[in-house]
Amino acid sequence: MPAQLWGSTQKAPVERILIVDDEEAIREIVYSMLTIEGYKCRQAASGVEALAVLNSGEQFELMLSDLMMAELDGIGLLEASKEKYPDMPVVMVTAVHDISVALAAIRNGAYDYLLKPFEREQLLATVRRALENRRLRMENRAYQTELESKVTARTEELRQANIQLLRAMGELERSYDITLEALGDALDLKDAETEGHSKRVTAFTIAMARAMNLPQEKIRIIARGAFLHDVGKMAIPDAILRKPGALTPDEVAIMREHCYRGYQMLRKIPFLAEAAEIVYAHQECFDGSGYPRGLKGEEIPLGARIFAIADTLDAITSDRPYRAAQTFTAAREEILRWSGRQFDPEVVKVFLTVPESIWQDLRKEINSQVYRFTYSQKSQRVEARV
């Protein structure tokens, strides 16, 4: 790199990127685009050379790798690098305009892919997302060592307080702000839903759990699962998550992995382990027609059965690009119609005992709050596709 690019007063970049491509012209173009943006880059002319660089101990925050290369192709390099550097995201760059090839790379652990030729802004946007995703994952890992003691203390504060529903939600948010903000921010980067959706669904879920006279500790677990139900979408590639058109069968399969991905993220955090089971099962149906495991009846965690009704209630009573919000009366009728199929009949009975005014008041209260967990980006609705 020319020395004049780094003046004595210019701060050295933090992010280091390894560019791997057997075409020198492409390497130079990508190198130029990224160094101008302040990234520190190194080039490798083959997968073998890139692997040698990585094995030398040099650290990189991101690798951009061509897919089709002699000797060691992009998939082989990806697999070899993941063993030693599991936290380094890899973006595959390919001229093969075949979605199955790109999806195969993603299944093997790639963060995302770029199709040649690409625009400068496409490259920079993908690089930024990959680096931000890595940063959040590293922060989450650091949090885990100290979360348990902090959360235990704060949970005890909640246990001692006999507070009303919405105050309980506020205390819950304050108690777990470190974890939920980190996980929430990670999800927002991937797929921002309708503003306030997670809070409303959590409020509706808690209201039904209270109507069922569940223990306060159980309600707290269910609330966590409701709030974090879609966190697994942070692991879904943007190319699929933000795709404006219909998804292919392969893409649908990858999209449906968000339940399991969310479960994997949360189950290793002690105070979220039980909530992770709700996240895993939040797309299951009472009659066994849901996914990812086709659970049926009481095989589905109670929290997930409660959440399913709360999620549908919010979906029907919220504005969508293709229709205006419907009334709570219409939502009650629709949920009753699907009782025994999508929803647990016993939970539906409890839901129907709650006056409509409660749901209306909860929605107004949540929508009037100044959210601590704000969505910074908007994306197109995805859940209807799966």
HUWOJO-V281860 format. One record per residue. PHI is phi in whole degrees, -180 to 180 (* if undefined). PSI is psi as a letter, one per 40 degrees, with the letter a starting at -180 (* if undefined). D_LAST is the distance of its C-alpha to the last C-alpha in Angstrom with 1 decimal. Layout:
# HUWOJO-V281860
<<PHI:PSI:D_LAST> <PHI:PSI:D_LAST>>
This chain:
# HUWOJO-V281860
<<*:h:47.0> <-59:h:49.9> <-64:d:51.5> <-68:e:51.8> <-67:d:48.1> <-118:g:48.6> <-68:i:51.4> <-66:d:53.1> <-96:e:51.5> <-90:h:47.9> <-72:h:45.7> <-64:h:44.4> <-68:i:40.6> <-86:d:38.6> <-82:h:35.8> <-113:h:36.8> <-126:h:34.9> <-99:h:35.6> <-104:h:35.2> <-120:h:35.2> <-163:h:35.8> <-85:e:38.4> <-106:h:39.1> <-61:d:41.5> <-60:d:40.9> <-68:d:37.2> <-57:d:38.0> <-65:d:40.6> <-64:d:38.4> <-63:d:35.6> <-57:d:38.4> <-64:d:40.0> <-59:d:36.9> <-80:d:36.1> <-67:d:39.7> <-61:d:40.3> <-82:e:37.6> <98:e:39.4> <-83:i:37.6> <-97:h:39.8> <-120:i:39.0> <-136:i:40.3> <-105:i:40.0> <-138:h:39.8> <-87:e:40.5> <-162:i:38.8> <-65:d:36.5> <-64:d:39.7> <-65:d:41.2> <-63:d:38.2> <-65:d:38.1> <-64:d:41.8> <-63:d:41.3> <-65:d:38.7> <-70:e:41.0> <-74:e:43.8> <102:e:42.3> <-68:h:41.4> <-98:i:38.5> <-135:i:35.7> <-87:e:32.8> <-159:i:30.8> <-126:h:31.1> <-105:h:30.3> <-129:h:30.6> <-64:i:30.9> <-86:d:29.0> <-100:h:31.7> <-141:i:35.0> <-72:i:38.0> <65:c:38.9> <-126:h:36.0> <-81:i:32.8> <-61:d:30.0> <-65:d:28.0> <-64:d:31.3> <-65:d:32.2> <-59:d:28.8> <-62:d:29.2> <-68:d:32.9> <-73:d:32.4> <-65:d:29.6> <-64:d:32.2> <-95:d:34.6> <-127:g:32.6> <-66:e:29.2> <-93:e:28.9> <-89:h:29.5> <-67:i:26.4> <-124:h:26.5> <-108:h:25.3> <-86:h:25.7> <-117:h:27.4> <-144:i:27.5> <-97:e:28.8> <-82:h:26.8> <-84:g:24.3> <-130:h:22.1> <-59:d:18.6> <-66:d:18.9> <-67:d:21.9> <-65:d:20.3> <-65:d:17.3> <-63:d:20.0> <-64:d:21.8> <-65:d:18.9> <-63:d:18.5> <-84:e:22.2> <115:e:22.1> <-67:i:22.4> <-74:d:21.1> <-162:a:20.4> <-144:i:22.1> <-125:h:24.2> <-98:h:25.2> <-77:i:28.9> <-81:i:30.4> <-124:i:28.9> <-83:i:30.3> <-56:d:32.0> <-67:d:29.6> <-62:d:26.6> <-61:d:28.4> <-65:d:29.5> <-64:d:26.2> <-66:d:24.6> <-62:d:27.6> <-63:d:27.6> <-63:d:24.0> <-64:d:24.7> <-69:d:28.0> <-68:d:26.6> <-61:d:23.9> <-63:d:26.8> <-60:d:29.0> <-66:d:26.6> <-64:d:26.0> <-67:d:29.8> <-65:d:30.4> <-60:d:28.1> <-64:d:30.0> <-67:d:33.2> <-64:d:32.3> <-59:d:31.7> <-70:d:35.4> <-119:e:36.5> <-67:d:33.7> <-60:d:34.6> <-67:d:38.1> <-65:d:37.2> <-69:d:34.4> <-59:d:36.6> <-65:d:39.3> <-73:d:37.1> <-64:d:35.4> <-62:d:39.0> <-61:d:39.7> <-66:d:36.8> <-62:d:38.1> <-80:e:41.5> <-99:h:40.4> <-100:g:40.0> <-113:i:37.9> <-78:i:35.9> <-54:d:32.2> <-72:d:31.7> <-65:d:34.4> <-63:d:32.8> <-63:d:29.6> <-63:d:31.8> <-65:d:33.6> <-62:d:30.5> <-63:d:29.4> <-66:d:32.9> <-68:d:33.1> <-116:f:30.1> <-62:d:30.2> <-63:d:30.8> <-70:d:27.7> <-67:d:25.3> <-65:d:26.4> <-63:d:26.0> <-69:d:22.5> <-63:d:21.6> <-61:d:23.2> <-62:d:21.3> <-66:d:17.9> <-59:d:19.3> <-65:d:20.2> <-98:d:16.6> <-157:g:14.5> <-81:h:16.6> <-85:a:15.1> <-53:h:17.3> <-57:h:20.7> <84:e:21.6> <-58:d:18.2> <-63:d:18.7> <-68:d:22.3> <-65:d:21.7> <-61:d:19.1> <-64:d:21.7> <-62:d:24.5> <-63:d:22.9> <-63:d:22.2> <-63:d:25.8> <-60:d:27.2> <-69:d:25.8> <-63:d:26.9> <-67:d:30.3> <-64:d:30.5> <-87:e:30.0> <62:f:32.9> <-75:i:31.2> <-60:i:33.3> <-58:d:33.0> <-63:d:32.1> <-64:d:29.2> <-62:d:28.0> <-62:d:28.3> <-64:d:26.0> <-64:d:23.4> <-62:d:23.7> <-62:d:23.1> <-62:d:19.9> <-65:d:18.7> <-66:d:19.8> <-102:e:18.3> <-57:d:14.9> <-105:e:12.9> <-62:d:15.9> <-64:e:14.2> <-67:e:12.5> <-66:e:16.1> <-93:e:15.9> <-89:h:13.2> <-58:i:15.3> <-59:d:15.7> <-59:d:15.6> <-94:d:11.9> <-62:d:11.1> <-103:e:13.4> <-63:h:12.9> <-74:d:13.8> <-94:a:12.8> <-68:i:10.1> <-85:i:8.7> <-77:i:10.7> <-55:d:10.0> <-64:d:11.6> <-69:d:9.7> <-60:d:6.3> <-62:d:8.7> <-68:d:10.1> <-58:d:7.3> <-70:e:6.8> <-71:e:10.5> <-63:d:10.7> <-64:d:11.6> <-70:d:14.4> <-62:d:15.4> <-63:d:16.0> <-61:d:17.9> <-62:d:20.0> <-65:d:20.9> <-93:d:22.1> <-66:d:23.7> <-84:e:26.6> <-92:h:27.7> <-49:d:30.0> <-79:e:29.4> <-110:e:25.5> <-60:d:25.4> <-72:d:24.8> <-62:d:22.3> <-60:d:20.4> <-65:d:19.9> <-69:d:18.1> <-59:d:15.8> <-61:d:15.1> <-107:e:14.4> <-73:e:12.8> <-108:e:9.6> <-78:i:12.0> <-116:i:13.3> <-60:d:17.0> <-87:e:17.3> <91:e:15.7> <-89:e:12.5> <-86:a:10.2> <-141:i:9.6> <-92:e:11.0> <-110:e:14.4> <65:f:14.2> <-66:i:16.7> <-134:i:18.6> <57:b:20.9> <-78:e:23.0> <-65:d:21.5> <-81:h:19.0> <-54:i:20.9> <-56:d:22.3> <-59:d:21.1> <-71:d:17.4> <-67:d:18.3> <-69:d:20.1> <-58:d:17.4> <-56:d:14.8> <-72:d:17.4> <-61:d:18.2> <-65:d:14.8> <-66:d:14.4> <-59:d:18.1> <-69:d:17.6> <-62:d:14.6> <-69:d:16.8> <-94:e:20.0> <-114:i:18.9> <-67:i:19.3> <-129:i:16.4> <-57:d:17.0> <-100:e:16.6> <-165:i:18.6> <-83:i:21.1> <-59:i:20.9> <-98:i:21.7> <-77:i:24.4> <-67:d:24.3> <-63:d:25.9> <-63:d:23.0> <-65:d:20.6> <-60:d:23.0> <-66:d:23.1> <-66:d:19.3> <-65:d:19.1> <-63:d:22.1> <-63:d:20.8> <-98:e:17.9> <-63:h:20.4> <89:e:20.6> <-109:c:17.3> <-82:d:14.6> <-119:i:17.5> <-68:h:20.7> <-58:d:23.5> <-69:d:26.0> <-70:d:23.9> <-60:d:23.4> <-58:d:27.2> <-65:d:27.7> <-55:d:25.3> <-70:e:27.3> <-81:e:30.5> <-83:h:29.7> <-60:i:31.2> <-58:d:29.1> <-61:d:31.5> <-65:d:30.2> <-64:d:26.7> <-63:d:28.2> <-65:d:30.6> <-62:d:28.0> <-61:d:25.9> <-63:d:29.2> <-65:d:30.4> <-64:d:27.3> <-67:d:27.1> <-89:e:30.8> <-73:i:30.7> <-91:h:31.3> <-69:h:28.3> <-74:d:29.2> <-97:g:25.7> <-98:i:25.3> <-94:h:22.5> <-90:e:24.2> <-134:i:21.6> <-115:i:19.1> <-136:i:15.9> <-74:i:13.7> <-65:h:10.9> <-117:d:7.5> <-60:d:5.7> <-68:d:5.6> <-74:d:3.8> <-114:*:0.0>>
